[in-house]
């Protein structure tokens, strides 16, 4: 019952232990080696503390809450103790890593926010079997991961470009990035996850490994964190990755070109040609057997016309730039509007150099392509595409991107089309919890603003835009068609909520994998201690 979180309620009121560490809650290393248990270390942020308002608000300023308190979790023992404390007091817990959740899933009026942002270690470690791993704590950011792994070990993860995104949520949602076409998703390299769950009304730590017994609850718990989304099963303390995680390329080429909307408005056919060419190229060069263009990651940013330019940003990891040049030429083939150098931000990634391409050391390039944008209000939607865009979809993109809404600034509104596929598509849909394993593009619909008075205009605009693009499949990117659902890390409550009778999000995020996620939820969190608007619902007994 989600309305009751008391451990006394779970245990029938008799023998409920005081908040603290249980015998089963030691770290994986402690449990295996008999090392002394650590003492809880952290601090509570209460109303009236100057940090309270800031820590109660997410990156998306549409969301803020007034919890009973915010716990800055300092270590594993503290996570266990504070979760038990919340259960004893009947307070709902929610978990925050980096705070970039697009929807208000961490918001928790009168509950407890368990904030992991001080647990941001990244280091060489071992798994529960004593084998070497790279360990990432649940509060680390992408930038923590990149700097530590690169500087100390000359390796990296194929994760996202935004530096301040929390790895704790990014990874378990099946995070991807500019190296994913060559190296797969983050979860394709994951071997163990250490999670605080609630068993028998008490918080315990479980080290769930990829090689746990097939069909065991522990293996299911590990699998659920390979794309099952954050906030569903417990508090993720640590991720362990295989020692053969990718080495980044020594150098990469960055390219940033743009097509002025002023000219595209005069030549509507050029917009159609541009979008068609991009989709066609990705269809031809994103299969699991692709060799030449595995090292290309490209982002076509279809901005609202008030922004000024449609932009193509690319990263190419080969020393010879000829394939990169051939790609850019293929994208603009047949256009009368010629590309220009893009030297200012256009809704995100850009290359601030006065030439169309430049070669940089990989780490420097990663710093260049590392924006998270201003703290502002936002709304997001997503879609996986398995085929090039249809003429009707391209026409719909243009129709909406040239529309204006009186009283609303749409200059920070865009459809971001990311390249996808290649090594991502070498895995079977059921191998991880990420089922979309044959897509060639992943789209993110975005709109940003600062004035709360514009909320309804921006929300309505993006909602209707999205529905119109996918009107032939019921207003959503239906699965197993030319599209293949939506991305759990870009959550969108317009796809339904957990309290609805038949919401669309389980199908669109998880496809056939949802049934296993539900069984895992029933075992590890059948009382739904951890829940939010789009959480996994436990299977019925």
C-alpha positions in Angstrom: 0.0 0.0 0.0 1.7 3.2 -1.1 -0.2 5.3 1.5 1.7 3.6 4.4 5.4 3.5 4.8 5.8 2.6 8.4 8.0 -0.4 9.1 5.6 -1.2 12.0 2.9 -1.5 9.4 5.0 -3.9 7.4 5.9 -6.0 10.4 2.5 -6.0 12.1 3.6 -3.6 14.8 5.7 -6.0 16.8 9.5 -6.2 16.9 10.1 -3.3 14.5 13.8 -2.4 14.8 14.9 1.2 15.4 16.3 3.1 12.4 19.8 1.9 11.8 21.9 -0.6 10.0 20.7 -4.2 9.8 22.9 -7.2 9.5 22.1 -7.5 5.9 22.9 -3.9 5.0 26.7 -3.8 5.0 28.5 -2.8 1.8 29.3 -5.6 -0.6 32.9 -5.4 0.4 32.1 -5.6 4.1 29.6 -8.4 3.7 32.2 -10.5 1.7 35.3 -9.7 3.8 33.9 -9.2 7.3 35.2 -5.6 7.6 33.7 -3.4 10.3 30.4 -1.7 9.5 30.7 2.1 8.8 28.8 4.6 10.9 26.2 6.8 9.2 27.6 10.1 7.9 25.4 12.8 6.4 23.3 15.9 7.3 19.7 16.9 7.3 18.5 20.1 5.6 15.4 21.4 7.4 13.0 24.2 6.5 14.6 27.5 7.4 18.0 26.3 6.3 19.4 28.7 3.6 20.0 25.5 1.5 16.5 24.2 1.8 14.8 26.0 -1.1 17.6 25.3 -3.5 17.9 21.6 -2.6 14.1 21.3 -2.8 14.1 22.4 -6.5 15.2 20.5 -9.5 17.1 21.7 -12.5 13.8 22.2 -14.3 12.4 25.1 -12.4 8.8 24.0 -13.0 9.3 21.7 -10.1 9.9 22.4 -6.4 8.7 20.8 -3.2 8.5 21.3 0.5 9.7 18.0 2.1 9.9 17.4 5.8 13.6 17.5 5.3 16.3 16.8 2.7 19.0 14.3 3.7 22.4 14.8 2.1 23.4 11.1 2.2 27.0 10.7 3.1 27.7 7.0 2.9 26.0 3.6 2.6 25.2 3.3 6.3 23.6 6.7 6.2 21.4 5.8 3.2 20.2 2.7 5.2 19.6 4.6 8.4 17.8 7.4 6.8 15.6 5.1 4.7 14.7 3.2 7.9 14.1 6.5 9.7 11.6 7.6 7.0 9.8 4.3 7.2 9.5 4.5 10.9 8.0 8.0 10.7 5.7 7.1 7.8 7.4 9.5 5.4 7.6 8.8 1.7 11.2 8.7 0.4 12.3 9.9 -3.0 15.8 9.8 -4.4 17.8 12.4 -6.2 21.2 12.0 -7.9 22.0 14.9 -10.2 18.6 16.5 -10.1 18.0 16.6 -13.9 14.7 14.7 -13.9 12.5 16.4 -16.6 9.3 15.7 -14.6 8.6 16.2 -10.9 9.4 12.6 -9.9 11.7 13.7 -7.0 9.2 16.3 -5.6 8.0 15.2 -2.2 5.9 17.5 -0.1 6.1 16.5 3.5 8.2 13.5 2.7 12.0 12.9 2.6 14.3 13.6 -0.3 17.4 11.4 -0.1 20.0 13.5 -1.9 23.1 11.6 -3.0 25.0 14.5 -4.5 27.8 14.3 -1.9 28.4 10.6 -2.8 30.2 11.3 -6.1 33.3 9.0 -5.9 34.6 7.4 -9.1 37.5 5.0 -8.7 38.9 1.6 -9.5 37.3 -1.0 -7.3 36.2 -4.7 -7.1 32.8 -6.4 -7.4 31.4 -8.8 -4.9 33.4 -11.6 -6.4 36.6 -9.7 -5.9 37.1 -9.0 -9.6 38.3 -5.5 -10.8 35.7 -2.9 -11.8 35.4 0.8 -12.1 32.9 2.1 -9.5 30.7 5.1 -9.9 28.7 6.3 -6.8 25.1 7.2 -7.2 25.6 11.0 -6.7 28.4 11.4 -9.3 27.8 13.6 -12.4 28.8 12.8 -15.9 31.6 15.2 -15.5 32.9 13.5 -12.4 32.9 10.2 -14.3 34.7 11.6 -17.3 37.4 13.5 -15.4 38.2 10.7 -13.0 38.2 7.8 -15.4 40.1 9.7 -18.1 42.8 11.3 -15.9 43.4 8.3 -13.7 42.7 5.4 -16.0 42.6 6.6 -19.6 39.1 5.1 -20.0 35.5 6.5 -20.2 31.9 5.5 -20.4 29.7 6.1 -23.5 27.5 8.5 -21.6 25.8 11.8 -22.3 27.2 15.2 -23.2 25.6 17.4 -20.4 28.2 17.6 -17.7 25.9 18.2 -14.7 23.5 15.3 -15.4 23.6 12.8 -12.5 25.0 9.4 -13.4 22.7 7.8 -10.8 19.7 8.3 -13.0 21.4 8.5 -16.4 22.9 5.1 -16.2 19.9 3.0 -15.0 17.7 4.6 -17.6 20.0 3.3 -20.4 22.0 6.5 -20.9 23.7 7.1 -24.2 26.2 9.6 -25.6 28.5 10.6 -28.4 30.5 7.4 -28.2 27.5 5.0 -28.1 27.4 4.2 -31.8 30.9 2.7 -31.4 30.6 1.4 -27.8 27.0 0.9 -27.0 25.0 2.2 -24.1 26.3 2.7 -20.6 24.4 -0.3 -19.3 26.1 -2.5 -21.9 29.2 -2.2 -19.7 27.5 -2.6 -16.3 28.4 -5.6 -14.1 27.0 -4.8 -10.7 24.7 -2.4 -8.9 24.6 -1.9 -5.1 21.1 -0.9 -4.1 19.3 -0.1 -0.8 16.0 -1.8 -1.0 13.2 -2.5 1.5 12.8 -6.1 2.5 10.4 -7.1 5.3 9.9 -3.5 6.1 13.6 -2.8 6.7 16.2 -1.2 4.5 19.0 -3.5 3.3 21.8 -3.3 0.7 21.9 -5.8 -2.1 24.8 -6.2 -4.5 23.1 -7.4 -7.6 25.5 -8.8 -10.3 25.2 -9.6 -13.9 26.5 -13.2 -13.1 24.1 -13.9 -10.3 22.2 -17.2 -10.7 20.0 -17.0 -13.8 16.4 -16.3 -12.8 17.4 -15.3 -9.3 15.9 -12.2 -7.7 19.3 -10.6 -7.5 19.9 -11.1 -11.3 16.5 -9.6 -11.9 17.4 -6.6 -9.7 20.6 -6.1 -11.7 18.8 -6.4 -15.0 16.1 -3.9 -13.9 18.9 -1.3 -13.5 20.0 -1.7 -17.1 17.2 0.5 -18.4 14.4 0.3 -15.9 14.6 3.9 -15.0 15.5 5.7 -11.7 13.4 5.9 -8.6 11.7 2.5 -9.1 13.4 -0.1 -6.9 15.6 1.6 -4.3 18.5 3.9 -3.6 21.4 3.2 -6.0 24.6 3.6 -4.1 27.1 2.4 -6.6 27.5 1.2 -10.2 30.3 -1.2 -11.1 31.6 -1.4 -14.7 33.7 -4.0 -16.4 37.4 -3.2 -16.6 37.3 -3.2 -20.4 35.2 -0.1 -20.6 36.1 2.0 -23.7 39.3 3.9 -24.2 38.3 7.3 -25.7 39.8 8.2 -29.0 43.0 10.4 -28.7 41.4 13.1 -30.9 38.1 13.8 -32.5 36.9 16.2 -35.2 34.0 18.6 -34.2 31.9 20.1 -36.9 29.1 22.7 -36.5 27.3 24.1 -39.5 24.0 25.9 -39.9 21.3 26.8 -42.4 19.7 30.2 -41.8 15.9 30.1 -41.3 15.6 33.3 -43.3 16.7 31.4 -46.4 14.8 28.2 -45.5 11.6 30.2 -45.2 12.2 31.4 -48.8 13.0 27.8 -50.0 10.6 25.4 -48.2 11.9 22.5 -50.3 15.3 22.9 -48.8 14.0 22.2 -45.3 12.4 19.0 -46.6 15.6 18.0 -48.4 17.8 18.6 -45.3 15.6 16.5 -43.0 15.1 13.8 -45.5 18.8 13.5 -46.3 19.7 13.2 -42.6 17.2 10.4 -42.0 18.3 8.6 -45.2 21.9 8.7 -44.2 21.2 7.4 -40.8 19.1 4.6 -42.2 22.0 3.6 -44.4 24.8 3.8 -41.8 23.3 2.8 -38.4 22.9 -0.9 -38.6 24.7 -3.4 -36.3 27.2 -4.3 -39.0 28.1 -0.7 -39.8 31.9 -0.2 -39.7 32.9 3.1 -41.3 30.4 5.4 -39.5 30.4 3.9 -36.1 32.7 6.8 -35.1 30.2 9.4 -36.2 27.7 11.0 -33.8 25.5 13.7 -35.3 22.8 16.0 -33.9 20.4 17.8 -36.2 18.8 20.6 -34.2 15.5 21.7 -35.9 15.0 24.9 -34.0 12.0 27.2 -34.0 12.4 29.8 -36.8 12.8 32.6 -34.2 16.1 31.1 -33.1 17.6 31.9 -36.5 19.3 28.7 -37.7 18.9 25.0 -38.1 22.1 23.5 -36.9 24.1 20.3 -37.5 26.7 19.3 -34.8 28.9 16.3 -35.4 31.7 14.4 -33.7 33.9 12.1 -35.7 36.6 10.0 -34.0 38.8 9.2 -37.0 42.0 11.1 -37.9 41.0 11.4 -41.5 38.1 14.0 -41.8 37.1 12.9 -45.3 34.2 10.7 -44.0 32.9 13.6 -41.9 33.1 15.9 -44.8 31.2 13.3 -47.0 28.5 13.1 -44.3 28.0 16.8 -44.2 27.9 17.0 -48.0 25.3 14.2 -48.1 23.1 16.0 -45.6 23.0 19.2 -47.7 23.0 17.5 -51.1 20.4 19.1 -53.4 19.8 22.2 -51.3 20.0 25.7 -52.7 20.6 27.0 -49.2 24.2 26.5 -48.4 25.5 25.9 -44.9 27.4 28.5 -42.9 29.7 28.2 -39.9 27.7 28.1 -36.7 29.5 30.1 -34.0 26.8 30.7 -31.4 24.7 28.5 -29.3 21.4 27.3 -30.8 19.6 25.5 -28.1 22.6 23.6 -26.9 25.7 22.1 -28.5 27.8 24.3 -30.8 31.3 24.7 -31.9 32.7 28.2 -31.0 35.3 28.3 -33.7 35.4 30.2 -37.0 35.6 27.1 -39.2 33.2 24.3 -40.1 35.4 21.7 -38.4 38.3 21.4 -36.0 40.3 18.5 -34.6 40.7 18.5 -30.8 41.9 16.1 -28.1 39.0 14.0 -27.0 38.9 15.4 -23.5 39.0 19.0 -24.7 36.3 18.3 -27.2 34.2 16.8 -24.4 34.6 20.0 -22.5 33.5 22.0 -25.5 30.4 19.9 -26.1 29.4 20.0 -22.5 26.4 22.3 -21.9 23.5 21.9 -19.6 22.0 25.3 -20.3 20.5 27.8 -17.9 18.3 26.8 -15.0 14.9 27.5 -16.4 11.5 26.0 -17.0 11.2 23.2 -19.6 9.1 20.5 -21.2 10.3 17.5 -23.1 9.1 14.6 -25.2 11.0 11.8 -27.0 10.8 9.2 -29.7 12.8 6.4 -31.2 12.8 6.2 -35.0 13.5 3.0 -36.9 13.1 4.5 -40.4 13.7 7.8 -42.2 11.1 10.5 -41.7 8.0 10.3 -43.9 7.1 13.3 -46.1 4.1 14.0 -43.8 6.4 14.1 -40.7 8.8 16.5 -42.3 6.0 18.8 -43.4 4.7 18.7 -39.8 8.1 19.6 -38.4 8.2 22.6 -40.7 4.6 23.6 -40.1 5.1 23.8 -36.3 8.6 25.3 -36.3 7.4 28.3 -38.3 4.3 28.9 -36.1 4.3 31.6 -33.5 2.3 31.7 -30.3 1.3 35.2 -29.1 2.8 36.0 -25.8 5.2 33.1 -25.8 8.9 33.2 -26.6 9.6 30.0 -28.7 13.2 30.8 -29.6 14.4 28.0 -27.3 12.1 25.4 -28.8 13.5 22.7 -31.0 13.4 19.1 -32.1 16.8 17.5 -31.5 17.5 14.5 -33.7 20.3 12.4 -32.4 22.0 9.7 -34.5 21.6 6.3 -32.9 22.2 2.6 -33.7 25.4 0.8 -34.7 26.9 -1.0 -31.6 23.7 -0.1 -29.7 21.8 -2.3 -32.1 24.0 -5.4 -31.5 22.1 -6.4 -28.3 18.8 -8.3 -28.2 15.8 -6.4 -26.8 15.5 -8.6 -23.7 19.2 -8.6 -22.9 18.9 -5.4 -21.0 15.9 -3.5 -19.8 16.3 -1.2 -22.8 14.2 -2.8 -25.5 14.8 -0.4 -28.4 17.7 -2.1 -30.2 17.1 -1.4 -33.8 16.5 2.4 -34.0 18.5 4.7 -36.1 17.6 8.0 -34.6 16.4 9.2 -31.2 14.4 12.5 -31.0 14.0 14.9 -28.1 11.4 17.6 -28.4 12.3 20.5 -26.1 11.0 23.9 -25.2 12.4 26.3 -22.6 11.2 29.5 -21.0 11.5 31.5 -17.8 8.2 33.2 -17.1 5.6 30.9 -15.3 2.9 32.9 -17.1 4.0 31.1 -20.3 3.6 27.6 -18.9 0.3 26.8 -20.6 1.4 28.1 -24.0 4.6 26.1 -24.1 3.0 22.9 -22.8 0.2 23.1 -25.2 2.5 23.9 -28.1 4.8 21.0 -27.6 2.0 18.6 -26.8 0.1 19.4 -30.0 3.3 19.5 -32.1 4.2 16.0 -30.9 0.7 14.6 -31.4 0.6 16.0 -34.9 4.0 14.4 -35.9 2.7 11.0 -34.8 -1.0 11.4 -35.8 -0.9 8.3 -38.0 -0.1 6.1 -35.0 -2.5 7.6 -32.5 -0.5 10.7 -31.5 2.5 8.8 -30.0 5.6 7.1 -31.5 4.0 3.7 -31.4 6.2 0.6 -30.9 7.3 -1.8 -33.6 6.3 0.6 -36.4 8.5 3.2 -38.2 8.9 4.4 -34.6 9.6 2.4 -31.4 8.3 4.2 -28.4 9.9 6.8 -26.1 12.9 7.1 -23.8 12.5 6.7 -20.1 15.3 9.2 -19.3 13.2 11.9 -21.1 10.0 11.2 -19.1 6.8 12.8 -20.2 3.7 12.5 -18.1 1.5 13.2 -21.1 2.2 9.5 -21.8 0.1 8.5 -18.8 0.6 8.1 -15.1 0.8 5.1 -12.8 -2.7 5.7 -11.3 -4.4 5.4 -14.7 -6.1 2.2 -15.9 -4.1 1.8 -19.1 -1.3 4.3 -19.4 0.9 4.3 -22.5 4.3 4.8 -20.8 4.9 1.2 -19.8 4.5 0.1 -23.5 6.4 3.0 -25.0 9.3 3.0 -22.6 9.7 -0.8 -21.9 7.7 -2.7 -24.5 7.7 -6.5 -23.7 10.3 -6.0 -20.9 7.7 -4.4 -18.7 6.3 -7.7 -17.4 9.8 -8.7 -16.0 10.2 -5.3 -14.5 6.8 -5.7 -12.8 7.8 -9.1 -11.3 11.1 -7.6 -10.1 9.2 -4.7 -8.5 6.8 -7.1 -6.8 9.7 -9.0 -5.2 11.9 -6.0 -4.2 9.4 -3.3 -3.6 5.9 -4.9 -3.6 4.7 -2.3 -1.1 5.7 0.5 -3.5 7.8 2.4 -1.0 9.5 3.9 -4.1 7.0 5.4 -6.5 6.4 8.4 -8.7 4.0 9.4 -11.4 5.4 6.9 -13.9 6.9 4.3 -11.7 6.9 0.6 -12.5 3.8 -1.0 -10.8 4.3 -4.4 -9.1 2.9 -7.5 -10.7 -0.2 -8.8 -9.1 0.0 -12.0 -7.1 
